[in-house]
Amino acid sequence: MTRPEITQQITFLHAQNLKETRHFYAHLLELPLARDQRSCLIFQVTPGAYLGFCEHIEPIPPGRKVILTLVSEDVDGWYAKLTANHQDLIDPPRHNPKYEIYHFFVPDPNGYWIEIQRFDQPL
């Protein structure tokens, strides 16, 4: 039997403050707002991948981490853009030989870590 087609992917997470979440994802990361459902915002990351943030989803308990990774060839360009917008960054870009990536992290308004990374060998 042939696997049915999957056409899109959405990851939904809790949002503490939709206004701050919208500002971070739409204005700082410049992700298009695909849908505003009043209590949920859905941002397009790539043509078939989306991030959704909803007030009604239970927050992840403290001590557990979620990392949302955005892959880009221009890690340094992203670092410069976010630094110019006075965004608090966890560390400057660095090479991680264990995972063969070049990356940095920036926290979003909900406490999630956003990783901007480039693979040494693209997927």
N, C-alpha and C positions, 0 to 999 in steps of 0.2 A: 504494500500500500504506500502511495506517495504521501509524503508529509504535506499537510495543508500549508499554504503560504502564510507567512507573517509579514505584514507590510509596514508596521511601525512598532516602536518600543517607547514606553513611558515609565519612568521611575517616579513614584509619588512619595513625598516625605512631608513631615509636619512643618508648618510655618508658624513661628511665634508672632510675626508682624508682617502682614502682606505688603504694606506700604514700603517698608525697608527691603523686603525680599524683591519687590518689583524694581526698586531703585538699583539694587545690586546686580540683578540678572539682566534687566532691560537696558540700564544706562551705563553701568561699569563694564559688564561683560558684553553688552550689545547683542544679547540673544533676543530674537524676535518673540514677542508675546503672541503665542498661537491662539490662546483662548483665556478669557477672563470669565470665570464662573462665579464670581462674587466671593465665595469662600475658598476658591482654588484658583491658582494661576498656573498655566501650562506654557513653558518656554520651549521653542524649537532650538535644538543644539546642532543637529545636522538634518538633512532631508527626511530621515525616518526615525530620528531619535529625539526624545523630549524629556524635560524635567518638569514635574508638577509639584507644587507646594500648596498644601491645604491646611486650613485651620483645624478641621475636625479630626485629622489623623493624630493618633496618640504620639507624643514625643518619645524619642528613644531614651531609655534610662541613662543617667550619667554613668560614665565609665566605658561606655561602648562608643566606638567611633564609626562614622560613615565618611568615606572619601569619595567624592565625585570627581572623576578624572576627565579632563578635557585635553585631547591630544592635538598638538599644534607643532608645526615645524619651527615657529618663531617664538620660542619660550622667552628669549630675552626681550622681544618686542612686547609681549604680554606683561612681563615684569616692569618694563619702562612705563607702559600705559597705566598700570595699576598704581605704581609709585607716584606718577605724575598726578593721579587723582587722590592722593593722600590716603590710599588704602593701607591698612595695617597688614603687613606680610609676615609670615612666620620666619622665613629664611630667604636669602637670595638664591637664585638658581644654582644648582650644583649637579654634578654627575654622580649617579649612584651605580657603581660597578656591579653590585649584586644583582640588580634587576635590569642592568644595561639601559638606563634611561637618564635623561637630563631633565630636571624638574624643580618646581618650587610649590609651596602651599600658600593659600590665602583663605582666611576664615570668612564664611558668609554670615549674614545677620542672624541665622538660626543656629550657629555653632558648628555647622558642617564644614569640613575641610575640603576646599576646592584645590585640586592638584592640576597644574598646567604642566604637561610633560611632552617630551619627544622621545620616541624609542630610538636606540642606536641602530637597530634593525627593524624597519617598519613591519607591522603585522601583515 
